[in-house]
Amino acid sequence: MAVSNRCEQGEWVEVERVLLEPADRSPNLPPETAEKPLLLWSKGFATASAALGEELTVETMTGRSVTGRLSAINPGYTHTFGSPVPELSTVGRDLRARLATWRASQSAGE
């Protein structure tokens, strides 16, 4: 599969844009954060063809139009909520069992 640095209209892409320059950011931020711009990445369908790094407007899944610098072609989703917390793994099962026991005791008392 060939890797392309150019997208065509209608392809699934990601654009990046600067929301706030460092000078416009809150003075309450840590210095290492305040010295960097606040960036936004949006995924959507390209409204035209463009090369990586060029400005492009995308139409998001919700129908919004977002303009930014083309940063990825056919991007995936890489977010995670981390590893499961062992203490929370059984909460649902245990709660259902307790509710079943309580309901049974309520029915027996009628």
PAMAR-19439 format. One line per 3 residues: number of its first residue (from 1); their letters; for each residue x, y, z of N, C-alpha, C. Coordinates in Angstrom, 1 decimal, m for minus. Last residue first. Example, Ala and Ser with C-alpha at 12.3 -4.5 7.8 and 13.67 -1.06 7.14 Angstrom:
<sites>
2 = sa = 12.8 m2.2 7.1 13.7 m1.1 7.1 12.9 0.0 7.9; 13.2 m5.7 7.8 12.3 m4.5 7.8 13.2 m3.3 7.8
</sites>
This chain:
<sites>
110 = ega = m44.4 m9.3 51.0 m45.7 m8.9 50.6 m46.8 m9.7 51.1; m41.9 m10.3 51.6 m42.5 m9.6 52.6 m43.9 m9.2 52.3; m40.9 m11.3 49.2 m41.2 m12.3 50.3 m42.0 m11.6 51.4
107 = sqs = m40.3 m9.0 47.9 m41.4 m9.8 47.4 m41.8 m10.8 48.4; m38.1 m8.1 49.4 m39.3 m7.2 49.3 m40.5 m8.1 48.8; m36.2 m10.1 48.9 m36.7 m9.9 50.2 m38.0 m9.0 50.3
104 = arw = m35.9 m9.7 46.1 m36.4 m11.0 46.6 m37.0 m10.8 48.0; m34.7 m7.2 46.1 m36.0 m7.4 45.5 m36.7 m8.7 46.0; m32.3 m7.8 47.4 m33.2 m6.9 48.0 m34.6 m7.1 47.5
101 = tal = m31.1 m9.6 45.5 m31.4 m10.1 46.9 m32.4 m9.1 47.6; m30.9 m7.9 43.3 m31.7 m9.1 43.2 m32.1 m9.6 44.6; m29.1 m6.0 44.4 m30.5 m5.6 44.0 m31.4 m6.8 43.9
98 = rar = m26.8 m7.6 44.6 m27.5 m7.0 45.8 m28.9 m6.5 45.5; m26.4 m8.2 41.9 m26.7 m9.3 42.9 m27.3 m8.7 44.1; m25.9 m5.7 40.9 m27.0 m6.4 40.4 m27.4 m7.6 41.3
95 = ldr = m23.5 m5.1 42.3 m24.7 m4.3 42.5 m26.0 m5.0 42.0; m21.7 m7.0 41.2 m22.1 m7.0 42.7 m23.4 m6.2 42.9; m21.6 m6.2 38.5 m22.1 m7.5 38.9 m22.6 m7.6 40.3
92 = gvt = m20.6 m3.6 38.8 m21.9 m3.8 38.1 m22.4 m5.2 38.5; m18.1 m4.0 40.2 m19.1 m3.2 40.7 m20.5 m3.5 40.1; m15.8 m5.3 39.2 m17.0 m6.2 39.7 m18.1 m5.4 40.2
89 = sle = m14.0 m3.4 38.5 m14.4 m4.4 37.6 m15.6 m5.2 37.9; m13.0 m1.6 40.3 m14.3 m1.2 39.7 m14.8 m2.3 38.8; m10.5 m2.6 41.1 m11.6 m2.4 42.1 m12.9 m2.1 41.5
86 = pvp = m9.0 m2.4 38.7 m9.5 m3.7 39.2 m10.6 m3.6 40.2; m9.6 m0.3 36.1 m9.3 m0.3 37.5 m9.9 m1.6 38.1; m8.1 m0.9 32.8 m9.3 m1.0 33.8 m8.8 m0.9 35.2
83 = sgf = m6.0 1.6 31.5 m6.2 0.3 31.9 m7.4 0.2 32.8; m7.3 4.3 29.4 m6.3 3.7 30.3 m6.7 2.3 30.6; m8.9 5.2 27.5 m9.2 5.6 28.8 m8.4 4.9 29.8
80 = tht = m7.4 6.5 24.5 m7.7 5.4 25.4 m8.1 6.0 26.7; m7.1 7.4 21.0 m7.3 7.7 22.4 m7.6 6.4 23.2; m6.7 7.1 18.3 m5.7 6.5 19.2 m5.9 6.8 20.7
77 = ygp = m8.2 6.5 15.3 m8.4 7.0 16.7 m7.5 6.3 17.6; m6.7 7.4 12.2 m7.4 6.5 13.1 m7.7 7.2 14.4; m6.8 9.2 9.1 m6.3 9.0 10.5 m7.2 8.1 11.2
74 = nia = m6.5 9.8 6.2 m7.1 8.6 6.7 m6.6 8.3 8.2; m3.8 12.0 6.7 m4.8 11.4 5.7 m5.2 10.0 6.2; m3.1 14.9 8.6 m3.1 13.4 8.5 m4.1 13.0 7.4
71 = slr = m3.0 17.6 8.5 m2.0 17.0 9.3 m2.0 15.4 9.1; m3.7 20.6 6.8 m3.8 19.1 6.7 m2.7 18.4 7.5; m4.7 23.2 8.9 m3.6 22.7 8.1 m3.7 21.2 8.0
68 = gtv = m8.1 24.2 8.6 m6.9 24.1 9.3 m5.8 23.6 8.3; m11.6 24.7 9.1 m10.4 24.9 8.3 m9.2 24.9 9.1; m14.6 23.0 9.2 m13.5 23.4 10.0 m12.3 23.6 9.1
65 = srg = m18.1 22.9 9.3 m16.9 23.1 8.5 m15.8 23.7 9.3; m20.2 20.3 10.6 m19.5 21.5 10.7 m18.4 21.6 9.7; m21.4 17.8 10.5 m21.8 18.7 9.5 m21.1 20.1 9.6
62 = tmt = m20.5 15.8 12.1 m21.7 16.6 12.6 m22.1 17.7 11.6; m18.2 15.0 10.9 m19.4 14.0 11.0 m20.7 14.7 11.4; m17.1 17.9 9.1 m17.0 16.9 10.2 m18.2 16.0 10.1
59 = evt = m15.4 18.8 6.3 m16.8 18.7 6.9 m16.8 17.6 7.9; m12.5 20.9 6.1 m13.2 19.6 6.2 m14.6 19.7 6.7; m10.3 22.8 4.2 m11.5 22.8 5.0 m12.1 21.4 5.0
56 = lee = m6.8 23.5 4.5 m7.9 22.7 3.9 m9.1 22.8 4.8; m3.5 24.4 3.8 m4.7 24.7 4.4 m5.9 24.0 3.7; m0.8 21.9 3.8 m1.6 22.9 3.2 m2.9 23.1 3.9
53 = gla = 0.2 19.7 5.2 0.7 21.0 5.5 0.0 22.1 4.8; m0.2 17.4 2.5 0.1 17.6 3.9 0.7 19.0 4.2; m2.2 18.9 m0.1 m1.1 18.2 0.3 m0.9 18.4 1.8
50 = asa = m5.6 18.4 m1.3 m4.6 19.2 m0.7 m3.4 18.3 m0.3; m8.9 18.8 m2.8 m7.6 18.0 m2.6 m6.6 19.0 m2.0; m11.8 19.5 m0.6 m10.9 19.7 m1.8 m9.7 18.8 m1.7
47 = taf = m12.9 18.8 1.7 m13.8 19.5 0.7 m13.1 19.8 m0.6; m12.5 15.8 3.4 m11.9 16.9 2.7 m12.8 17.5 1.7; m14.2 15.0 6.3 m14.1 14.7 4.9 m13.6 16.0 4.2
44 = gks = m12.5 14.9 9.5 m13.6 15.1 8.7 m13.3 14.7 7.2; m11.2 15.9 12.7 m11.3 14.9 11.6 m12.6 15.2 10.8; m9.1 18.4 14.1 m10.5 18.0 13.8 m10.4 17.0 12.6
41 = wll = m7.3 19.7 16.8 m7.3 18.7 15.7 m8.7 18.3 15.4; m5.9 22.6 18.0 m7.2 21.8 17.8 m6.9 20.9 16.6; m3.7 24.1 20.5 m4.0 23.5 19.2 m5.3 22.7 19.2
38 = lpk = m2.3 26.8 21.8 m3.4 25.9 22.1 m3.8 25.4 20.7; 1.3 27.2 21.8 0.0 27.6 21.3 m1.0 26.5 21.7; 3.4 27.5 24.7 3.0 26.8 23.5 1.6 27.2 23.1
35 = eat = 3.9 28.7 27.1 4.7 29.1 26.0 4.4 28.4 24.7; 2.2 27.5 28.9 1.8 28.9 28.4 2.7 29.3 27.2; 3.5 25.2 29.6 2.3 25.1 28.9 2.0 26.5 28.2
32 = epp = 5.7 26.0 31.1 5.9 25.1 30.0 4.7 24.9 29.1; 4.4 27.7 33.1 5.3 28.3 32.0 5.5 27.3 30.8; 1.0 26.9 33.8 2.4 26.6 34.0 3.2 27.2 32.9
29 = lnp = m1.4 29.6 33.6 m0.9 28.3 33.2 0.6 28.1 33.6; m2.4 32.0 34.1 m2.4 31.1 35.3 m1.9 29.7 34.9; m2.7 33.6 32.0 m1.5 33.8 32.7 m1.4 32.8 33.9
26 = srd = m4.0 32.0 29.0 m4.2 32.4 30.4 m2.9 32.6 31.1; m2.9 33.1 25.8 m3.3 32.1 26.7 m3.4 32.7 28.2; m1.9 34.9 23.9 m3.4 35.0 24.2 m3.8 34.0 25.3
23 = ape = 0.7 34.2 23.5 0.4 35.5 24.1 m1.0 35.7 24.6; 0.5 31.7 22.1 1.0 31.8 23.5 0.6 33.1 24.2; m2.8 31.7 20.4 m1.3 31.9 20.4 m0.8 32.0 21.9
20 = llv = m5.4 29.4 20.1 m4.8 30.5 20.9 m3.3 30.5 20.8; m5.8 27.6 18.1 m6.9 28.3 18.7 m6.5 29.5 19.4; m4.5 26.5 15.1 m4.1 27.2 16.3 m5.4 27.9 16.8
17 = rev = m5.3 23.3 13.7 m5.3 24.7 13.7 m5.0 25.3 15.1; m5.3 20.5 11.5 m4.8 21.1 12.8 m4.9 22.6 12.6; m7.3 17.9 10.2 m6.7 19.2 10.1 m6.3 19.7 11.5
14 = evw = m7.5 14.7 8.7 m7.4 15.5 10.0 m6.7 16.8 9.7; m9.8 12.9 6.6 m8.5 13.5 6.9 m8.6 14.2 8.3; m11.2 10.9 4.2 m11.2 11.1 5.6 m9.9 11.7 6.0
11 = egq = m12.0 12.4 1.0 m11.3 11.5 1.8 m11.4 11.9 3.3; m13.2 14.4 m0.5 m14.1 13.4 0.0 m13.3 12.4 0.9; m10.5 15.1 m2.6 m11.8 15.6 m2.1 m12.6 14.3 m1.7
8 = ecr = m7.5 13.6 m1.6 m8.4 14.0 m2.6 m9.7 14.4 m1.9; m4.2 14.3 m0.3 m5.6 13.8 m0.2 m6.4 14.3 m1.3; m0.8 13.4 m0.2 m1.9 14.3 m0.8 m3.2 13.6 m0.6
5 = nsv = 1.1 11.7 0.3 1.1 13.0 1.1 0.1 13.9 0.6; 0.6 8.2 0.7 0.5 9.5 m0.1 0.6 10.6 0.8; 2.0 5.1 0.5 1.7 6.2 1.4 1.7 7.5 0.6
2 = am = 0.7 2.1 m1.0 1.5 3.3 m1.1 1.0 4.4 m0.1; 0.8 m1.2 0.0 0.0 0.0 0.0 0.9 1.2 0.0
</sites>
